[in-house]
Structures are given as C-alpha cells and as structure tokens.
C-alpha cells in the first residue's frame, strides 16, 4: 500500500472547497460576535476522563484514545467540542450570570456518521450558559436560524423535540436509570411501534399507552402538541415540556418553511435534558444543524450550569450553500 494513502473516511480539503469553508467560517463567527458570543479555542486532545465528563455513552465510542508519552495517562482526541466549552465556562471563566461562547475547529471520530461522510468534521457552534429558562432556548434557536440565513441556507425544515417527555415517562414507569431501557430506547428512536408495545406490555396501562404513543407523535407542531396533551399523562414534567415546545414553535414558526415536532427523537438523550432541535434542507439525508439543552455537564468541573447550544458541520453547510445559491 502506498504510504501517502489517507485512512478511510479521512480526506484532504482542496482549494475550491477550502476557500468556501473558510469564507463561511468567517461569516458565522462574525454573526456570533455581533450577538455577543465570544470565541474560545479548546485543545484538540485532553485527558480522557475530562473529555468524556457528562456525556455518558454518547461520545465514548466515537473518541480516539491514545497514551500520552510524557505522562503515561490516557488521552482522548475530541469527537465533539461542546463538553470542552462547558469545561471552559465552569472551570476557567467561572463568570457570574449569563456567558455566551462560540468555537470552531476539527473533531475526529472513530466512525463516520454515514457511508459517504468523513470522520474529521469541521465544527462550528455557539453555547449559552447560565440561563435556565425558556428564554435561553429561544435565544439559541433564534441564533441557529439566523446563522443559517446569514450563511445563505434556504428551505429550512425545523424539527423540535424534548427528551424530558421520555425521561418523565420512563421515571414514572420505573424503567430508567438502571440500564434496562436500552431496547425500549432503540425501539422508540426507530419508531417501531410493535416493538415498543411488546417491551412495555407489563407496565401499568397509563405508562404503557403513553410510551406506545410516543413514536406516533410526529408531524406538524400544532397537531402533535394537541395529540400529546390528549394522549400523555398530565404530569408537571410533561406539561412543562409541551409548554416549552409550544413556545419554541411559536417563536420559530415564521422563520422556517416547515416545522415539525417529534417526541420520539432522543438524540443526545444521555446528556441532554430539555428541548432539542434539528434543521434539515432538501437533498441532505442528515441535519445541517443540531442543538439542545444539556444542563449540568459543568458539575464535574466544579460548577453545574444551565446550558444550551448548537453546532454545524462547516463542510456540509458550505456544500449545501454552494449547491443551492
């Protein structure tokens, strides 16, 4: 084999694309700065335990691990920048009140997200710390959508979800927190209603029926919210989650071409704990932007903070903008 052949799903970025990616990076960073988000630059590698703090199983399998020849300790090459920014907010800045940060840089993953996708993703994103209420989610979602508009993306389809709905149902049914919900979790994400029905057959009827309903609660926001209020138990946690989704849908409705709610979307479930959002455009099989609330990751660094944010894959977004000018 030729020595200069790159590893699978790792590639060079050639001049035309590199120029488009760099121009877009500048546009987005300037947009973040105009909204008072300050730039930070975390390192490419960290001690593994620090890098994976608070993210559970979501990042561990995606993280390259190496031994540091200076200390003998295990290091990780970052697979996502968000936990690093949370560490900076909690441990290094330690500011009172609300903190707004942004970042950009490559992350490396052990497996590509899809067949034709790269393992080295050029990320850019923004994070808001210290705002626990719906105002924080609204601000971040508005910034995500205005950033895509500044980038030149068109025909946006917004999907909203809230991991608190599943978490409330699972807690009430006594099936969360002890590892016995992995099959159910997978069936819900796959919207496999028969499998969900089988896995919940022995639960009390209220929780069984609610969990079986979750995969069907997907579609236009108003319709899904009405169906959810009719079919799900009226607990404070679920009522608060649906109210948050209603507020976000109202605030974003005029800024996108389509707006759906998906209550079985459990993306980032193991570290996110509130509203989540994904933006799609025609011709792309995966979202061009993802975000959501992930309170408490900073606890391991000495300061638990409310947190919400979003991220883009710069190469993917540059390709979308170039294809649909």
C-alpha positions as CSV (number, residue, x, y, z in Angstrom):
1,X,0.0,0.0,0.0
2,X,1.2,3.5,-0.8
3,X,2.5,5.3,2.3
4,X,0.6,8.5,1.4
5,X,-2.8,7.0,1.2
6,X,-5.0,8.5,3.9
7,X,-7.1,6.5,6.4
8,X,-10.6,5.5,5.4
9,X,-13.1,8.4,5.7
10,X,-10.3,11.0,6.2
11,X,-9.6,13.3,3.3
12,X,-7.8,16.5,2.2
13,X,-9.9,19.6,1.5
14,X,-8.8,21.1,-1.8
15,X,-8.6,24.8,-2.7
16,X,-12.1,25.5,-4.0
17,X,-13.8,23.8,-1.1
18,X,-11.3,25.1,1.4
19,X,-12.0,28.7,0.3
20,X,-15.7,28.2,0.6
21,X,-15.4,26.7,4.1
22,X,-13.1,29.4,5.3
23,X,-15.4,32.2,3.9
24,X,-18.4,30.6,5.7
25,X,-16.4,30.2,8.9
26,X,-15.7,33.9,8.9
27,X,-19.4,34.8,8.1
28,X,-20.6,32.7,11.0
29,X,-18.0,33.8,13.6
30,X,-18.8,37.5,12.7
31,X,-22.5,36.7,13.2
32,X,-21.9,35.1,16.5
33,X,-19.7,38.1,17.6
34,X,-22.5,40.5,16.6
35,X,-24.8,38.6,19.1
36,X,-22.2,38.9,21.9
37,X,-20.8,35.3,21.6
38,X,-17.1,35.2,22.4
39,X,-14.7,32.9,20.7
40,X,-12.8,30.2,22.6
41,X,-10.3,27.6,21.2
42,X,-10.2,24.4,23.2
43,X,-7.3,21.9,22.6
44,X,-7.5,19.0,20.2
45,X,-6.6,16.5,22.9
46,X,-7.4,16.2,26.6
47,X,-7.2,13.7,29.4
48,X,-9.8,11.2,28.5
49,X,-11.8,11.4,31.8
50,X,-12.1,15.2,31.3
51,X,-13.1,14.9,27.7
52,X,-15.9,12.4,28.3
53,X,-17.2,14.0,31.5
54,X,-21.0,14.3,31.5
55,X,-21.5,12.9,28.0
56,X,-22.2,9.2,29.1
57,X,-22.1,6.7,26.3
58,X,-22.8,9.2,23.5
59,X,-19.2,10.1,22.8
60,X,-17.1,7.3,24.4
61,X,-17.3,5.0,21.4
62,X,-16.7,7.9,19.0
63,X,-13.5,9.0,20.7
64,X,-10.0,8.1,19.6
65,X,-7.8,7.2,22.6
66,X,-4.0,7.5,22.8
67,X,-1.4,7.2,25.6
68,X,0.5,10.4,26.4
69,X,4.3,9.6,26.2
70,X,5.0,12.4,28.7
71,X,2.7,11.4,31.5
72,X,1.6,7.8,30.6
73,X,-2.0,8.9,31.0
74,X,-4.8,8.1,28.5
75,X,-5.7,11.0,26.3
76,X,-8.7,11.4,24.0
77,X,-8.9,13.2,20.7
78,X,-12.1,15.3,20.8
79,X,-15.1,13.9,19.0
80,X,-17.2,16.9,19.9
81,X,-16.3,20.4,21.2
82,X,-19.3,21.1,23.4
83,X,-18.0,19.4,26.6
84,X,-14.8,21.3,26.3
85,X,-16.6,24.6,26.1
86,X,-18.6,23.6,29.1
87,X,-15.4,22.9,31.0
88,X,-14.0,26.4,30.0
89,X,-17.2,28.1,31.2
90,X,-17.3,26.2,34.5
91,X,-13.6,25.9,35.4
92,X,-11.7,28.7,33.7
93,X,-14.0,31.6,33.2
94,X,-16.3,31.0,36.2
95,X,-18.3,34.1,35.4
96,X,-21.4,35.3,37.2
97,X,-24.6,35.5,35.2
98,X,-25.0,34.5,31.6
99,X,-22.0,33.6,29.5
100,X,-22.1,33.3,25.7
101,X,-19.3,31.4,23.9
102,X,-18.6,30.2,20.4
103,X,-16.0,27.9,18.8
104,X,-14.7,26.4,15.6
105,X,-12.3,23.5,14.8
106,X,-11.9,20.0,13.7
107,X,-13.1,17.0,15.6
108,X,-12.1,13.4,14.9
109,X,-14.5,10.4,15.3
110,X,-13.8,6.7,15.2
111,X,-16.7,6.0,12.8
112,X,-18.3,8.2,10.2
113,X,-21.9,9.2,10.7
114,X,-22.8,7.8,7.2
115,X,-21.3,5.8,4.3
116,X,-20.1,8.8,2.3
117,X,-19.2,11.0,5.3
118,X,-15.9,12.0,6.8
119,X,-14.5,11.1,10.3
120,X,-12.9,14.5,10.6
121,X,-15.7,17.0,11.0
122,X,-15.1,20.8,10.9
123,X,-17.4,22.0,13.6
124,X,-18.6,25.5,14.4
125,X,-21.1,26.3,17.1
126,X,-22.4,28.5,20.0
127,X,-23.2,27.8,23.6
128,X,-25.2,29.8,26.2
129,X,-24.6,29.2,29.9
130,X,-26.4,30.5,33.0
131,X,-29.9,30.9,31.5
132,X,-32.2,28.1,32.9
133,X,-35.5,29.3,31.4
134,X,-37.2,29.1,28.0
135,X,-35.6,32.5,27.1
136,X,-32.3,30.7,26.7
137,X,-33.7,28.0,24.4
138,X,-35.4,30.7,22.4
139,X,-32.2,32.8,22.1
140,X,-30.1,29.8,20.9
141,X,-32.7,28.6,18.5
142,X,-33.1,32.1,17.0
143,X,-29.3,32.3,16.7
144,X,-29.2,28.9,14.9
145,X,-31.8,30.0,12.4
146,X,-30.4,33.5,11.8
147,X,-26.9,31.9,11.4
148,X,-28.2,29.7,8.6
149,X,-29.9,32.6,7.0
150,X,-26.6,34.6,7.2
151,X,-24.8,31.6,5.6
152,X,-27.3,31.6,2.7
153,X,-29.1,28.3,3.5
154,X,-32.7,28.2,2.2
155,X,-35.8,26.0,2.5
156,X,-35.3,25.2,6.2
157,X,-37.2,22.4,7.9
158,X,-37.1,22.6,11.7
159,X,-37.7,19.5,13.9
160,X,-38.3,20.1,17.6
161,X,-38.2,17.5,20.4
162,X,-37.9,17.3,24.2
163,X,-36.1,14.5,25.9
164,X,-37.9,15.4,29.1
165,X,-41.0,13.7,27.9
166,X,-39.5,10.2,27.6
167,X,-37.5,10.8,30.7
168,X,-40.6,11.6,32.7
169,X,-42.5,8.6,31.4
170,X,-39.5,6.3,32.0
171,X,-39.0,7.5,35.5
172,X,-42.7,7.2,36.4
173,X,-42.7,3.6,34.9
174,X,-39.6,2.7,36.9
175,X,-37.5,1.7,33.9
176,X,-34.9,4.4,33.7
177,X,-31.5,4.9,35.4
178,X,-30.7,1.2,35.8
179,X,-29.8,0.2,32.2
180,X,-33.0,-1.7,31.5
181,X,-34.3,0.7,29.0
182,X,-31.8,0.3,26.1
183,X,-34.1,-1.9,24.0
184,X,-37.0,0.4,24.5
185,X,-34.8,3.4,23.8
186,X,-33.8,1.9,20.5
187,X,-37.3,0.9,19.5
188,X,-38.6,4.4,20.2
189,X,-35.8,6.0,18.1
190,X,-36.7,3.6,15.3
191,X,-40.4,4.4,15.7
192,X,-41.0,0.7,15.9
193,X,-44.5,0.8,17.5
194,X,-45.0,-3.1,17.7
195,X,-41.6,-3.4,19.5
196,X,-42.4,-0.6,21.9
197,X,-45.8,-2.2,22.6
198,X,-44.1,-5.6,23.3
199,X,-41.4,-4.1,25.5
200,X,-43.9,-2.1,27.6
201,X,-46.7,-4.8,27.8
202,X,-46.2,-5.4,31.5
203,X,-46.2,-1.8,32.6
204,X,-49.2,-0.1,34.2
205,X,-51.7,0.9,31.4
206,X,-51.1,4.7,31.7
207,X,-47.3,4.4,31.2
208,X,-47.6,1.6,28.6
209,X,-50.1,3.5,26.5
210,X,-48.1,6.7,26.7
211,X,-44.8,5.1,25.7
212,X,-46.5,3.3,22.8
213,X,-47.9,6.6,21.7
214,X,-44.6,8.4,21.6
215,X,-43.4,7.1,18.1
216,X,-46.7,8.2,16.6
217,X,-46.4,11.8,18.0
218,X,-44.5,13.2,15.0
219,X,-45.7,15.8,12.5
220,X,-46.9,19.5,12.3
221,X,-46.3,21.2,15.6
222,X,-49.9,22.2,16.4
223,X,-51.3,18.7,15.6
224,X,-48.6,16.9,17.6
225,X,-49.0,19.2,20.6
226,X,-52.8,18.7,20.7
227,X,-52.4,14.9,20.3
228,X,-49.7,14.8,23.0
229,X,-51.9,16.7,25.5
230,X,-54.7,14.3,24.8
231,X,-52.7,11.0,24.9
232,X,-50.0,11.6,27.5
233,X,-50.4,11.7,31.3
234,X,-50.9,15.2,32.7
235,X,-47.8,15.4,34.9
236,X,-45.9,18.6,35.7
237,X,-42.8,17.4,33.8
238,X,-44.7,16.5,30.7
239,X,-46.9,19.7,30.8
240,X,-43.7,21.8,31.2
241,X,-42.0,20.1,28.2
242,X,-45.0,20.5,26.0
243,X,-45.3,24.2,27.0
244,X,-41.7,24.7,26.1
245,X,-42.2,23.1,22.7
246,X,-45.2,25.3,22.1
247,X,-43.2,28.5,22.9
248,X,-40.3,27.5,20.7
249,X,-42.6,26.5,17.8
250,X,-44.4,29.9,18.1
251,X,-41.1,31.8,18.1
252,X,-39.6,29.9,15.1
253,X,-42.7,29.4,13.0
254,X,-42.2,32.4,10.7
255,X,-38.5,31.7,10.1
256,X,-38.7,28.2,8.5
257,X,-40.5,26.6,5.6
258,X,-41.7,23.7,7.7
259,X,-41.9,23.0,11.5
260,X,-42.4,19.5,13.0
261,X,-42.3,18.1,16.5
262,X,-41.0,14.6,17.1
263,X,-41.5,13.3,20.7
264,X,-39.6,10.1,19.9
265,X,-36.4,12.0,18.9
266,X,-34.0,11.1,21.6
267,X,-30.8,12.5,20.0
268,X,-28.2,13.1,22.7
269,X,-30.5,11.6,25.4
270,X,-27.7,10.5,27.7
271,X,-26.5,14.1,28.3
272,X,-29.3,16.4,27.0
273,X,-32.2,17.1,29.3
274,X,-34.6,19.5,27.6
275,X,-35.6,20.9,24.3
276,X,-33.7,19.7,21.3
277,X,-33.8,20.9,17.7
278,X,-32.5,19.8,14.3
279,X,-32.6,21.7,10.9
280,X,-32.9,19.9,7.6
281,X,-32.9,21.0,3.9
282,X,-33.9,19.2,0.8
283,X,-31.2,16.9,-0.7
284,X,-29.5,16.2,2.7
285,X,-30.1,13.0,4.5
286,X,-28.8,14.3,7.8
287,X,-29.5,17.5,9.7
288,X,-27.4,20.6,8.8
289,X,-27.7,21.9,12.4
290,X,-28.3,20.3,15.7
291,X,-28.7,21.7,19.2
292,X,-30.5,21.5,22.5
293,X,-30.3,21.9,26.3
294,X,-27.7,20.0,28.4
295,X,-27.8,21.4,31.9
296,X,-25.3,20.2,34.5
297,X,-22.3,19.0,32.4
298,X,-20.1,21.6,34.2
299,X,-20.8,19.9,37.6
300,X,-17.8,17.7,37.2
301,X,-15.6,20.8,36.8
302,X,-16.9,22.4,40.0
303,X,-19.9,24.4,38.7
304,X,-23.2,23.0,37.4
305,X,-24.7,25.4,35.0
306,X,-27.8,25.7,32.8
307,X,-26.6,25.2,29.2
308,X,-27.9,25.1,25.7
309,X,-26.3,25.5,22.3
310,X,-26.0,24.2,18.7
311,X,-23.4,23.1,16.2
312,X,-22.9,22.9,12.4
313,X,-20.6,20.8,10.2
314,X,-18.9,23.6,8.2
315,X,-18.1,21.4,5.2
316,X,-21.6,20.1,5.0
317,X,-23.1,23.6,5.3
318,X,-20.7,25.0,2.7
319,X,-21.7,22.3,0.3
320,X,-25.4,23.0,0.9
321,X,-25.0,26.7,0.2
322,X,-22.8,26.1,-2.9
323,X,-25.4,23.7,-4.3
324,X,-28.4,25.9,-3.6
325,X,-27.2,29.5,-4.0
